[in-house]
Amino acid sequence: MSEIESIAIAGASGSLGPHVLKALVDANFQVTVLTRSKEPGAYDASVKVVEVDFTSVESLTAALKGIDGLVSTVAAAAIENQTVLIDAAIAAGVKRFIPSEYGNCTTSPKVEALPIYAPMFKIKQYLQEKAKAGKLTWTVLACGAFLDFLFGRPILLDFANHKATLFDEGDNRISATSLPNVGKAIVGIFKNFEATKNKVVRISEVILTQNKLLRIVEGLRPDIKWEISKVQTSAILKDGLDELSAGDFSMPIIMKILTGTALAGDIYGCAYDETDNELLGVKELTEEDLKKLVDGKLA
Ligand SMILES: NC(=O)c1ccc[n+]([C@@H]2O[C@H](COP(=O)([O-])OP(=O)(O)OC[C@H]3O[C@@H](n4cnc5c(N)ncnc54)[C@H](OP(=O)(O)O)[C@@H]3O)[C@@H](O)[C@H]2O)c1
């Protein structure tokens, strides 16, 4: 019998959650969805859906009885509150917890003190303490930026308007992974219970730079003239932190702190030269795959 047969997922209705849920169902695990509300609730018929109160250890413990593994894909704003989920997982006898984090620079010690990342470090520390006491095991999945987001939004290149704002000189290296492959890697973690125990594992489908993408688009469509500008990530980060300390907690300020770190490249460890791709079943994109992806955006 394998260690993990039944898995619960929290946050299955979001951007990442449905991809993780699909991968778990496809891998034939018995899956339970923990949700704040069953509405609208278009889940696969094989999935058990339980409404829970994420602020109550009792409510979560009851829902987690008989569950071997718990993966959280809850929203960034709910990351800090995962201590309640962890306490409930321990009370219910869950063996492995994968916290919601899924970033590129989120495990770099350089971001530990920054406001948006601090809750992730708090959760990692909480998990380490619980694991040391033998209460449960954990795995953090660092997956780089979501590839779907990088290509679906004008972040690295604005494909629709043929514009690019280069971060620094455009050579910042950023690991990226598609949402379905993040789901696949979660399955890989549960299937490789010992090899992924109490550690950060890394996946990276591709390492991108803006200049690399520009070379590809220019090769594919030499007729298109791109409008290029430049910004310094250190200046964006400083702006964001100054505005935050002046009391502005709005989304544009959070985005500045994110941009100034997650797109700043190697300074914040945003590109993974060493990965757990093979262990977790993630295939890297070839140059041809990347070209096709870019070509699709130019069409
Ligand atoms: N690497 C990247 O590029 C990247 C990009 C975006 C996000 N992320 C990370 O990926 C993870 C998931 O992000 P996402 O964008 O998929 O999240 P999301 O869509 O904003 O939310 C996911 C789900 O979390 C649940 N949720 C929301 N508020 C909650 C609360 N207060 N307590 C408990 N559950 C709550 C909801 O599910 P129910 O309504 O069913 O309860 C929601 O559908 C986060 O850790 C985020 O930091 C990484």
The ligand as a Gaussian input file, in Angstrom:
#p B3LYP/6-31G(d) Opt

LIG

0 1
 N        4.178000      31.743000      -9.368000
 C        3.243000      32.560000      -9.817000
 O        3.375000      33.183000     -10.891000
 C        1.965000      32.736000      -9.048000
 C        0.957000      33.534000      -9.575000
 C       -0.243000      33.635000      -8.893000
 C       -0.415000      32.960000      -7.692000
 N        0.610000      32.214000      -7.183000
 C        0.414000      31.476000      -5.923000
 O       -0.466000      30.379000      -6.183000
 C       -1.314000      30.145000      -5.061000
 C       -2.768000      30.121000      -5.503000
 O       -3.062000      31.340000      -6.110000
 P       -4.382000      31.534000      -6.999000
 O       -4.151000      32.765000      -7.801000
 O       -4.743000      30.260000      -7.659000
 O       -5.432000      31.858000      -5.831000
 P       -6.905000      32.433000      -6.033000
 O       -7.432000      32.023000      -7.342000
 O       -6.902000      33.892000      -5.690000
 O       -7.687000      31.704000      -4.833000
 C       -7.664000      30.299000      -4.688000
 C       -8.774000      29.832000      -3.786000
 O       -8.464000      30.125000      -2.425000
 C       -9.669000      30.046000      -1.692000
 N       -9.690000      31.187000      -0.772000
 C       -9.796000      32.490000      -1.043000
 N       -9.762000      33.221000       0.090000
 C       -9.648000      32.329000       1.098000
 C       -9.588000      32.438000       2.501000
 N       -9.626000      33.635000       3.089000
 N       -9.436000      31.293000       3.237000
 C       -9.382000      30.092000       2.616000
 N       -9.466000      29.937000       1.274000
 C       -9.592000      31.048000       0.548000
 C      -10.844000      30.100000      -2.663000
 O      -11.405000      28.800000      -2.764000
 P      -12.872000      28.456000      -2.161000
 O      -13.747000      29.609000      -2.502000
 O      -13.229000      27.183000      -2.878000
 O      -12.718000      28.254000      -0.702000
 C      -10.124000      30.490000      -3.955000
 O      -10.771000      30.020000      -5.119000
 C       -0.960000      31.217000      -4.032000
 O       -0.039000      30.666000      -3.132000
 C       -0.265000      32.295000      -4.838000
 O        0.701000      33.004000      -4.072000
 C        1.774000      32.075000      -7.839000

